[in-house]
Amino acid sequence: MKIATVTGSVVSTLKNPEFVGYKLLLVTDTDLDGSLLGDPYIALDTVDAGQGDRVLINKEGGGARLLLDNPRIPVQAVIVGVVDDWHTE
């Protein structure tokens, strides 16, 4: 899993029917200091995350399809949680 920040939303009037009922969000990986890393990518939202939220991402297609219990859904990244806080030592 990865920690990412929601940096935008994706509006798609025509999309794969497996995506119906899900929100698509633009996310960017985040380091432990909160800095954004790399390019943004699209993730399927399962937890009603919003702009600016730090989120947990499952970024592996097979695992994402298992989480959604749908072997046909063409998804690589799924938002599986909203991060309230984290600590490192």
C-alpha positions in Angstrom: 0.0 0.0 0.0 0.9 3.6 -0.5 0.0 6.9 1.2 -1.2 9.5 -1.3 -3.0 12.9 -1.3 -6.2 13.5 -3.3 -5.2 16.3 -5.7 -8.3 16.4 -7.9 -11.3 14.6 -9.3 -12.0 13.0 -12.7 -15.3 13.6 -14.5 -16.1 10.9 -17.1 -19.5 10.9 -18.8 -18.6 7.8 -20.8 -16.9 5.1 -18.8 -16.6 1.3 -18.4 -19.9 0.1 -16.9 -17.9 -1.6 -14.1 -17.1 1.9 -12.8 -20.8 2.9 -12.3 -21.3 3.9 -8.7 -17.7 4.7 -8.0 -16.0 8.1 -7.9 -12.7 8.5 -9.7 -10.1 10.7 -8.0 -6.7 12.1 -9.0 -4.1 11.2 -6.4 -0.4 11.8 -5.9 1.9 9.7 -3.8 3.1 11.3 -0.6 6.2 10.9 1.5 6.3 10.7 5.3 6.9 14.5 5.5 3.7 15.2 3.5 5.5 16.2 0.2 4.0 15.1 -3.1 6.0 12.6 -5.0 5.9 12.0 -8.8 3.0 12.3 -11.2 -0.6 12.1 -10.3 -2.7 9.0 -11.2 -6.3 8.0 -11.1 -7.7 5.9 -8.3 -11.1 4.4 -7.7 -12.6 5.7 -4.4 -14.3 3.3 -2.1 -14.3 5.4 1.1 -15.8 8.8 0.0 -12.4 10.6 0.2 -12.2 14.3 -0.8 -9.9 17.0 -2.1 -6.8 17.3 0.1 -7.4 14.0 2.1 -4.4 11.8 2.7 -5.5 8.3 1.7 -4.3 4.7 1.7 -3.9 3.3 -1.8 -3.8 -0.3 -3.0 -1.9 0.2 -6.2 -1.9 -3.3 -7.7 -4.5 -4.5 -10.2 -5.0 -8.0 -9.0 -5.3 -7.0 -5.3 -7.6 -4.1 -6.3 -10.0 -6.5 -8.1 -10.0 -8.8 -5.1 -10.9 -5.9 -2.8 -13.8 -5.0 -5.1 -14.8 -8.6 -5.5 -15.0 -8.0 -9.2 -12.5 -9.8 -11.5 -13.7 -7.8 -14.6 -13.1 -4.2 -13.3 -10.2 -2.6 -15.1 -8.6 -0.8 -12.2 -5.1 -0.6 -10.9 -5.4 1.8 -7.9 -8.1 1.8 -5.2 -8.5 4.2 -2.3 -9.1 1.9 0.7 -8.8 4.3 3.6 -8.5 7.9 4.8 -5.4 8.6 6.9 -6.1 10.6 10.0 -2.5 10.7 11.2 0.8 8.8 11.2 3.9 8.7 13.4 7.4 7.7 12.7 10.4 7.3 15.1 
